Amino acid sequence: MEKILVDKALLTLDDFCIYLGVGKTKARELLHMPRNGFTVRIGNRLYAHKKRLDEWLEKQCEHY
């Protein structure tokens, strides 16, 4: 499963939950943040751009 997540450019909601270790409610909340920089909307679906997500996570870690 982890190999699949490494190879993907866009993470689905389920992939996002596994990758971050959060539940679906928190994942949806994060994906709906207007200025997070990693959300990609295709139709009605939200995806996380993995490379931008990793950059966002690094920035979040700098604050602590």
C-alpha beads as a LAMMPS data file, in Angstrom:
LAMMPS data file: protein, C-alpha beads

64 atoms
63 bonds

1 atom types
1 bond types

-500.0 500.0 xlo xhi
-500.0 500.0 ylo yhi
-500.0 500.0 zlo zhi

Masses

1 110.0

Atoms # bond

1 1 1 0.000 0.000 0.000
2 1 1 2.765 2.493 0.827
3 1 1 4.405 1.987 -2.584
4 1 1 1.158 3.020 -4.249
5 1 1 1.013 6.222 -2.185
6 1 1 4.604 7.077 -3.076
7 1 1 3.936 6.755 -6.808
8 1 1 0.733 8.817 -6.902
9 1 1 0.763 12.523 -7.713
10 1 1 -2.795 13.031 -6.445
11 1 1 -4.135 11.418 -3.302
12 1 1 -7.787 10.497 -2.943
13 1 1 -9.587 11.115 0.327
14 1 1 -8.856 7.564 1.511
15 1 1 -5.183 7.826 0.484
16 1 1 -4.957 11.196 2.218
17 1 1 -6.362 9.703 5.432
18 1 1 -3.849 6.854 5.358
19 1 1 -0.939 9.145 4.473
20 1 1 -1.614 11.592 7.311
21 1 1 -3.166 9.158 9.762
22 1 1 -6.327 11.211 10.195
23 1 1 -10.012 10.427 9.901
24 1 1 -12.250 11.370 6.980
25 1 1 -13.839 14.303 8.793
26 1 1 -10.471 15.950 9.489
27 1 1 -9.261 15.115 5.974
28 1 1 -12.284 16.845 4.421
29 1 1 -11.736 19.833 6.694
30 1 1 -8.107 20.116 5.553
31 1 1 -8.998 19.671 1.882
32 1 1 -11.618 22.424 2.116
33 1 1 -9.183 24.972 3.579
34 1 1 -9.164 27.768 0.990
35 1 1 -5.449 28.588 1.022
36 1 1 -3.734 25.305 1.817
37 1 1 -2.085 25.110 -1.622
38 1 1 -2.366 21.353 -2.049
39 1 1 -6.058 20.808 -2.834
40 1 1 -6.966 19.976 -6.423
41 1 1 -10.624 19.954 -7.411
42 1 1 -11.652 17.761 -10.336
43 1 1 -15.385 18.008 -10.808
44 1 1 -16.922 17.621 -7.360
45 1 1 -14.030 15.600 -5.974
46 1 1 -11.143 16.902 -3.921
47 1 1 -7.647 15.486 -4.174
48 1 1 -4.396 16.350 -2.449
49 1 1 -1.375 17.100 -4.636
50 1 1 1.222 14.973 -2.828
51 1 1 4.288 17.124 -3.517
52 1 1 2.514 20.318 -2.418
53 1 1 1.083 18.493 0.594
54 1 1 4.600 17.491 1.668
55 1 1 5.730 21.120 1.309
56 1 1 2.733 22.295 3.357
57 1 1 3.543 19.736 6.063
58 1 1 7.138 20.986 6.233
59 1 1 5.895 24.553 6.714
60 1 1 3.534 23.413 9.450
61 1 1 6.380 21.647 11.249
62 1 1 8.522 24.814 11.180
63 1 1 5.996 26.552 13.419
64 1 1 6.628 24.088 16.257

Bonds

1 1 1 2
2 1 2 3
3 1 3 4
4 1 4 5
5 1 5 6
6 1 6 7
7 1 7 8
8 1 8 9
9 1 9 10
10 1 10 11
11 1 11 12
12 1 12 13
13 1 13 14
14 1 14 15
15 1 15 16
16 1 16 17
17 1 17 18
18 1 18 19
19 1 19 20
20 1 20 21
21 1 21 22
22 1 22 23
23 1 23 24
24 1 24 25
25 1 25 26
26 1 26 27
27 1 27 28
28 1 28 29
29 1 29 30
30 1 30 31
31 1 31 32
32 1 32 33
33 1 33 34
34 1 34 35
35 1 35 36
36 1 36 37
37 1 37 38
38 1 38 39
39 1 39 40
40 1 40 41
41 1 41 42
42 1 42 43
43 1 43 44
44 1 44 45
45 1 45 46
46 1 46 47
47 1 47 48
48 1 48 49
49 1 49 50
50 1 50 51
51 1 51 52
52 1 52 53
53 1 53 54
54 1 54 55
55 1 55 56
56 1 56 57
57 1 57 58
58 1 58 59
59 1 59 60
60 1 60 61
61 1 61 62
62 1 62 63
63 1 63 64
